[in-house]
Amino acid sequence: MSMALAQKLAADSIEAVAEGRNLQDVLAQIRTAHPDLTAQENGALQDIAYGCQRYLGSLKHMLAQMLKKPIGNPQLESLLLAALYQLHYTRNAPHAVVNEAVESIAKIGRGQYRSFANAVLRRFLRERDKLAASCKKDDVAKHNLPLWWVAYLKNHYPKHWHNITAALQSHPPMTLRVNRRHGNAESYLEKLAAEGIAAKALDEYAVTLEEAVPVNRLPGFSDGIVSVQDFGAQQAAYLLNPKDGERILDACAAPGGKTGHILELADCRVTALDIDAGRLKRVEDNIARLGFQTASAACADARDLAAWYDGKPFDAILADVPCTASGVARRNPDVKWLRRPTDAAKTARQQEALLDALWQVLKSGGRMLIATCSVFVEENDGQLQKFLSRHNDAEPIESRVLLPNKHQDGFYYALIQKH
């Protein structure tokens, strides 16, 4: 396998995210441009690209400790960061990592950075423990979050901020939702054990794996027996509590995990609505894999009622509104560096028009669940209070803040009834 190629492409992704681009989109583009990457190269690319964003605060801090002045060349800096990640956080052979990085760096410009890169990386190997210890004295390096984000969490979650920052640096668990129409956690754990996959139950229908595996290794995955879904995300359908015979709208439905769960819980008719045709296709694939025939998909902007609404009000609505995704930052670690302090207020304003439009298509006596994968209050409780102040026919039933921990990502849910 060419480690050099994976390292170089991962460095390209670091540079692209630093310019404000989304990591998933960047990696999709890289893979399209390099269709001949082997499975091993793809795996290494994924690991280095995600790992560098997860630990970017520490990596940049350790690099800065070894420099007299900041590096002016983004390509050089990105390759050094990718190499530091491999040296510090992976089991790759150190001499191979250093050699590959130095060879790639030698191709920048007229080769003037070769000896500099070699000196920096070899120094890191000598002083690694000291450099790692210095991360504990710097907030950005210690928490791998921007300072404003740490300050926000301290302010809004004074008792829990430490646990949140620790969770946001960890690797996300791979959690499964067992389709109750085919069994439960107990019966599925037996199937996993038969395949040599270690796992434990989180509740009657949720299972978390000790180590992530490709979905094609999950027994019964293609037959709809099980789905991959975060434990926090699994709470949405339970709170919405669908009943047999109801008409339910899943707004902003992609990629369809919650849509499938609603259909598993009750014999109801679901309309899955999403603005993005490509992502809506994933919802349809998901529903087809689970074997449900009582769901339809509509591609439209939820705010544009004329484009999709047939005039029949819904019994229940899941409003999984677009947000900063701050609660799922360990799954999308680039989010930590891409977000700005004003973003939560901005997305909250965008959510308002969406929620107001959806409220119009809910029948009297019906219920709407506002859902976000955010820990920012502006998008959560702040949004709920504003919504209630605009709609005097709205009554809050319950709201729940799920903070990121070892079992789940961060989510917010608010269930509202319409009078």
N, C-alpha and C positions, 0 to 999 in steps of 0.2 A: 504493500500500500504506500502511496505517496503522501507521507506526513507533510511534506513541504507544501503540497497543493492545498490540503485541508487548512493548514496554518495560514497560508497566503489568502485564501478565500475568506476565512474567518476574520482576518485583519481588514479585508475590504468591507466586511459587514460592520466592524467597529467604526470605521471611517464614515460609512453611510449613516449609521445611527447618530454619530456626533454631528452630522449635518442636518439631523431632524427627521430622518426616515424611520419607518416602522420595520423592526427586525424580521418579522414574518414575511413581509412583502419583499424585503431585500434578499432573504434566503431563497424565496420562491424564484426570484429573478436570476440569482446565481445558479440555481439548479437547472433552470431553463437554458441558460447560456453554457452549462457544462453537463449535457445529458449523459455523458459517459462516466460520471463519477461512480465508483464502486460503492457497495453497501457500507464497507468499512470507512471509505473516505467521507461518505455522507454522514455517518455516525460521528466521526471525528469533527467534521465541520460543525454539526449541530452542537456538540459538546463544547467546543472552544467558543463558538459564537455566543451561545447562551451563558456559558460560564463567565466569559469576560464581562457581560452586562450585569450578571448577578454580583460579581465581586469588583466592579469597576472602581469603586471608591478605594478599596485596599490596593488594587493594582497600580492605580495612578499615584497613590501616596508613596508606595514602595519605590516606584520608578523615580519620582521627584526627589526622594532622599538620596538617590545616587547621582543626581545631576547638579551642575553648578547653575545652569539656567534652563528654562523650559525649552522643549524641542519645537522647532518651527515647522518641521515637515510632518504633516498628518500621517502620511504613508509609513514613515519610519516609526513614529510613535505607536501606530496601530500594530505593526509587526512585533515591536518590543512588548507591548501589552499582551498580545496573543501568546508569545513565548513565555512571558512571566506566568501567565495563567497555567500553561502546561507544566512549567517547572514547579509551581507551588501547589497546584490543586489536582494534578493527575499523576499517573504512574508511568508516564512516558519516560524513556531513557533520557536523562539530562543531556548527555553529550550529543545525542541525535537531535534533540530539540534545539540546542544552541547552534549546531552545524547548519541545520535546515534554515533557521532564522537568519543567520549571518549570510548564508548564500543568497537568500531572497533579498536581504537588505543591500547586499553588494550590487544588486541590479538597479538600485535607485540612483538616479543621476549618473555620475561618472565613477561610482564605487567609493565615493569619499567617506561613506559611513561605516564601511566594513569593520575597521579596527575599533571604532567607537562602540559599535553594537557588540562585538566580541568581548570588549572590556566590561561593558555594563552587565551582560548576561553572566559572565564568569564571576564578576564581583557579587552578583545576586546569589549565586550558588555558595559563595564563601560566607556571606553575611546574612543569609536568609532568616535565621532565627531572630537576629537583632532587628532586621527590617520588619518582620512580622509583628514583633513585640511593639514596635513604634506605632503600629496601626491602632492599638488600644488607646493611644493618647489623642487621637484625632477623630472627631465625631463622624465625619463623612466616611473615613476609612473603617472605623469600627462598626458602623451600622450599614454601610454600603447604601446610603441614601443621601440625597442633597440635604443641606442644613435646614432649609425651610420646611422640608417634609418631617424631619425629626422634631423640629420646634412645634409643628402642627399637631403631631401625635402626642407630644408631652402636654400640650395645652388642652386637647380635647379628650384624651384618654390617660389622665395622670396616673391611674392605677395599672393600666395595661400596656402603656406604650413600649415598655421594654420587651414584653412578650411579642408584641406586633412586629417590632423591628427584627427580632430574632426569627420569627416565622417567615417574614418577607425575604430573608437571606437563605432560607433552607430550600431543599429540593422539594417540589410538590409531590404528594403521594399519588399513586395511581389507585383510584377508587372506582368500584363497580356498583351498578344498580341492578339487582336481579329482578327480572320481569316476573312479578308475582303470579302471572297467569301460567308460569312454567315452573315455579318453585320458590324457594326462599334462600336466605343466606346459608342456612345450615346445609341444605341439599346441594347448594353450589360449591360450598367449601369442600365437600366430598369429591366433586368433579375436579376441582383444582388440585386437590391432594393426589388424585389418580394420575394427574399430568406432572406431578412433582413441582407444583407452584405453591409456594408458602403464602398464606393469607390469613386474615382474621375478620370476624364479623364486627361491624360498627352498630348495626341495629338489625331488625328482622330481615331487611332486604338489602342492606349495604355491606360491601366487603372491601377491605383495603389490602392491597398486595404488599408483601415485604419488599419486592423489587419490581419495577415496571417491566412488562413484557409486550412484544408486538401483539396487536389485537388478534391476528390470525392464530396465535397460540392459545387464546382463551376458548375453552370448550363451549360450543354452542353459540359463539358470537354471531356467526353469519345466519343462524336460525332465529335470532332475536331473543335468545334466552337471557342475555346479559348486555348491558350498555356501559360505556365508560362515562362516569359523571361524578364530579366533585361532591363530597358529602354535604357541603353547604348549599350547593345548587339543588340537591335532591329535596331540600326542605320546601322549595317553592310550591311544588304540586300538592304537597300535604297541606300547606296553609291555604291554598286556593280551594282544596277539598272538592273536587268535581263529583257530580252526582250523575247517576244513570239518566239518560234522556236529555241532558242539558246541551245547549249550544254554547260553545266556549270559543273565545278569541284569544289566540296566542300572538300578541303583537311584538314585532322585532324578534321573530321566532328562531332565527338561525343561531347556532347550527342544528337545533332541534332536540336537544337533550330533554328539555322541560316538556316539549310537545309530546314526545314519546311517553314520558312519565305520566302525564295527564291521561293519555289513552289507556295506559296500563291500569290506572286507578278506577276508571268508570267507563261504562258503555255510553260515551257521549260523542257529540259531533264537534270536531275541532276545526277552526279555520286558522291556518298558520300564515301569518302576514309578515312579509319582510320587503325592504326596499331594494335589496341586492339580489339579482336573479341568480348569480353564481352561488351565493350562500344559501339561497332558498332551495336550490337543487340538493344541497346536503340535507336539508330538512326532509325533503321528499324521499331521498335515499334511506334516511333513518327510519321514517315511518314504514316504508316498504320492507326494510329488513325486519322490523318488529311484526309485520304482517297485519297492519291495521288498514281497514277499508273506509273508516268513517272520518277521514280527515281530508281537507282540501287545502291547497296552497294558493296564495294570491301575492303577486309581486306589485307592490305599490307603496307610496309614502302614506303612512297611517293617517297623517294630517289631512290628506286629500280624499275626503270621504266619497266624493263623486267618482273617484277612480276605482273604488273597490267595494263600497258598502251597498248591500241590497235592500236596506230599509228595515230589515228584521232585527230588533234589538237582541243582544246577547244576555244569557243568564249570568255569565262570569267572564272576566277579562284578566289575562295575565299581561301586565304592562312591564315588560322587561326592557326598561328604557336605556338608551345609549348613555354611557357615563365615562368617567376618567379611567375606569378599570383599576383603580388603586388597590382594591381588595384582592386582585388576582395578579399582583406584581411579581410573585415568585414564578408564575407560569409564563409571564411576559415581562422579564426583568428589564427590558429596554424602557418600559413605561416609567420606571423610577427616574430616568434621566431625561425623558422626553417631556414630561409634564412640567407645567409652570404654576406658580402659586395662584394665579387668577383662573386657572382652567376649570376648577370645580364650580365656581360661580357662573362661568360661561356655559358649561354643559347643563347646569341646573336651569338656566334661562331657556335653553333649547328644549329641555324636557317638558317645560310648562305647556307649550302649544300642543305637544304630542298628547299629554295627559288630558288636556281640555277637550281635544278632538275625540279621544277614546271614551271619555265620560258620556259623550252624546249618544254613543251606540250601545250603552249599557241600559238594560231595562230597569224600571223602578223595582226595588227590592233585590236587585242584583248586587254582585260584589266585584270589586276590582282589587287586584294585588299589584302594588307598585314594587318592582324588584330592581335593585342595582347590585353590581359587584364592586362597590366602592366603600371606602372607610371615611370619605370626606362628608362632613355633616351637611354641607350646602346641598348636596345631591340627595340626602337622605331625610333626616328629621326636619331639616329646614324646608325641604321641598314639600313634605307632607303638610307642615303648618301653613305654608302659602296656599297649597291646594285647598285645604279646608276653609281658609279665609275667602277664597273665590267661589266656593260652591256650598251654599247653605243646605243643600240636600245630601251632603256627604257626612257620614258618621264613621269615625275610626273604630275598628273592631279590635285590632291588635297590631303592634309593630315590634320588630325584632332586629337587633343588631348582632350579626355573627362575626366575631373577630377572627382573623387568620390564626390558626394554630396547627398542631401537627396533623390533625385529621381533616381540616377544611380550609378553604379560602375565605376571604372576607365578603360578606353579603349584607344587604339591608332589605327587609321586607315590611311593607305596611298594607294591611288589609282594610279596605274601606267599603262600607255598604251605602247603597243609594236609596234614599227615601222616595 
